Amino acid sequence: MKRREFIKNTGMISSGILLSNYLTACAAASSSNDISKNFGLQLYTLRDVMPNDPKDTLKQVASFGYKQIESYEHSSMGMFWGMKNTEFKKLMDDLGMKIVSSHCNINQDFERKAAEAAEIGMRYLLCAYLGPQKTIDDFKKFAETFNQRGEICKKNGIKFGYHNHDYGFVQLEGQYPQDVLMQNTDKALVDFEMDIYWVVTAGQDPIAWIDKYPGRFKLCHIKDRKKNVPLSDRDASVILGTGSIDFKKILKEADAKGMEYYIVEQEAYENTTPLDAAKADADYLKNFRLS
């Protein structure tokens, strides 16, 4: 083979290898964002059964197809359900799941919680609720607190975030509290978890908020809402896919604007049990496609 032909052919082979590696990497990146293969469960969904037998409950959760867990801080069992953080991680590893985040009391022992979360590879600690406030300045003060908690998380190599309810999307003194929290927090320190249900319940468009703050909503709660009920009905959570929220449209935009974690939560049950609801929600997401 002539040298020129050899260089040409080996160049084509190298290009082919590089192209193959590139396509493989793209496929891996794409699959990592495939909601149907990598969705989580907020354990508050199972608040009525988790305290009775956390380990058995989590085994059932894994059997439903959940790959990620978002915990919450139980009043007596904590974020790790009576286990040490490392014991909880081992249980997650054995079940093929990962604890990525937890809601917690951010005003008590937060530095310890951040260190324990970081030790087992968690990504986020989250403030779950603030409640309606009397003035917009109250939310500005909360933003300052969020920045401080974000600094603590950053030192430990994790992130801090805030989970919204509907009150953040109701104007107070001519401003939306959610705007105030997002505009007065350092984007390098504070991310946000969009509870889609509560945005819709407040009469707002989740896509509009995702577009307004691209890259700030890193986690979301996927929770459906009953059809044909007034927004004043706040307790209207139903099995995914049976309600009124267009998740395909919303999550497609979320995926394009930096959303990373898709977490199921259900707060109300009709003619079913919490575990059966969690299974039905998982079955819906296992067949979920963005396009």
N, C-alpha and C positions, 0 to 999 in steps of 0.2 A: 504494500500500500504506500502510495506517495505521501510525503510528509504533509502536504497541504490537505490531502484527503483525510489523513489520520487526524490532524488537528480539527478539521471540520466535523468529522464523525464523532470524535471524543467530546468535542464542544457540544454537539447535539445531545450526546448521552448525558453529559453533565447538566445541560439545561433541562433535560428530561427528569433527571434526578431531583434537581432543584425545584422544578415545577411540581413534581410528585410530592416532595416534602412540603411545599407551600400549600398545595391543595389539601394535604393531610392536616396541616396546621389549621387551615381555614375550617375544615370539617370539624376538628376538635373544638375550635372556638365556637362554631355554630352550635354544636351539640351541648356545650356547656351552658348556652343560653336557652336550651330547649326546655320550656316550662314543663312539658309533659313528662320529662325524665328527672327533673330536679326541683321539686316543690316541697314546701315545708308546712308544718302545722304549729299554730300557736296553742300551747297547752291549756290556755284558758278555755278553749273549746271543751275540754274534758275536766273542767273544774269540779264537777260533781262526782267523778270517779277516780281521778288521779290520786287524791290523798289516801284512798283505801288500799291501793296496791300499785305504787308507781312503776315498779319493774314490769309487772305483768301487763299493765296498761300500755307501756312503751313497746313491749313486744308485739302487742296487737297493732299499734300504730305503724310499726315497721312492716308488719305483714300486709298492711293496706297499700304500701308503695311509697310512703313518705320517706324522703332522703334527708330532710333537714328538720330541726326542731327549734322553735322559739319558745323559751320558757317564760315563766313569770315568777315573781317572788311570793311564794305561799307564806301565810302569816306565821306558821310554825316550822315548816319544812324547808323554807328558803328556795333559792333558784334551782338547787340541785336535789331537791326532794328527799331530804334526810341523808343524803350521801355526801362524801367529800367531792370536791370538784373533779379530782382525778378518777375517783370511782365512777362518777357519772359519765365521764368521757370514755372510760373503758366499756361501760354498758352501751354507750352509743356506738363505739367501734364494733363491738360484738354484734350489734343489731344492724350494722351497715348504715348507720345514720350519723349525722353531725349536728351538734348544737351550735348554731351560728349567732344567736342573739338571745337576750332576755330582757323583759321589762323588769324594772326594779325600783325600789325606793331610793331615789338619788340623793336624799338628804340624810342618809344614815350609813355610816361605814363605807362610803363610796370608794375610797382608795383601796380598801381590802377587796371589795367586789371587783374592781377593775383589775387588780393583780390576779385574782383567782380566775377571772374570765380569760385573761391573756395567757395564763399558764396552760390552759387546755385548748387554746387555739380559737376561741370565740372571736367574732368580728365586731359585735356591737353590744353595748349596754344602752337601754332605751328608757326614757321617761314616758310612762304610759298615759298620764292624765294630769292636767292642771286644774280644769274646771273653769266655768265662766268667772270673769273678774269684773270688778266695778269700774275700773279705768284702763285705758290703753297703756298707761305708764306701768301698770302691774305686769303687763306682758313684756314691756321693755326690760323690767327687772328680771323676769324669768329668762330673757335672752342673755342677760349678763351671766346668770347662773349657768345656763347651758354652755356658754363659752368656757367658764371655769371648769365644768365637768368634762368638757371636751379636751382641755389641757391635760387633765389627769389621765384620761383615756389615751391621749397621744403619747404620754410618757410611758405607758404600758404597751404601746403598739397596737391598740385597738381604736375603735371609733365610738362616738357618742351620737345618739339620735333621739328624735321626739316623734311620738305617735299621736296623730291628731284625732279629735272628736269633732262633732258638728259645730260646737260653739266657736271654733276658730274661724269658721266661714260665715259667721253672722256679724255684721258691722257693729262696731262699738266706737262711738265718737267719730263716726265717718270713716273708720278704717277697719280692715279685716285683721283680727289678731294673728292669723296665720301669716299675713304679709309682714307684720311687725316682727314676729319671731324669725322669719326667714331673712329679712333685711337687716336685722340687728345681731345676727350670729355670723361667726367666721366660717365660711364654707370649707376651710381647711380643718375645722374642728368639729363642726356639727352637721350631721346629715338628717334626713327626715324619712319617716315611715308613713306613707299615705294609706290611711284606712279608707278605701274607696267607698265603702258603704256609708261612712259618715259624711264624706264630701257630697255624695248624692242626696243623703237625707237632709243636708243643709240647703238643697236646691242649687248646688253648684255643679259645674262640669269638671270632672277630674282631668280631662285632656287639656283644658285651658290652663289649669294649674301646673300640670306637667310641662307644658310648653312655656309657661311663664318663668319657670325655674328649672331649666334643663340641667340635669346632673345633680340636683339637690335631693331628689327623692330616690333613695337607693334601695329601699325596701317597701313592700306594700302588703296590706291585708286584703285578701280576696274573699269577700263576704257578700253574698247575694241578698237582694231585697225583694220582698213580696211584690207581685204585680197588683196594679189597680188598688193601691192603698194610698191615702194622703201622706204627705211628708211629715205631718204632725204625728203619725204613727211611727215612733222611734224604735219600738221593739218588733221589728219586722224581718228579722234574719231568717233565711230559708236555705235549703240545699242548693248548692251551686248548679246553675243551669236551669233551675225551675223558676227563677225570679226575673226581675226586670232590667238588670244591669248588663250592658253590652260589653262583656269582658274582652272579647276578641278585638274590638275596636280600641278599647282603653289600653289593654296590655301591649298591643302592637306599638302604640305610640310610646308607652312607658319603656318598652324594650329599646326603642330607637333613641330614647333620651336619657339612658344611663341607669335604668332600674336593674338591680342585680338579684334581689331576693323576693320570691313570690310565696307568700305565706297564707295558708288557709286559716280563717277564723269563723266560727259560727257561735252565735250568742243565744239563739232561741231554737226550740225544737217543737215540732208538731207531729204527733203520732209516730215518734221515733225516739231513739236513745242517743246520747252524745257519741258513743262509739259507732253506732250505725250511721249517724250523720257524717262523722269523720270519714268513714269508709265510702259513703256515697260521694262526698266531696272529692276524695282521692280518685274514685272511678271517673268522675267528670274530668279532672285535670289530666289523667293518664291518656285521655283521648283528645286533649286540647291542642289545637294548632293555631298559630298566629296568622297563617295565610290560608 
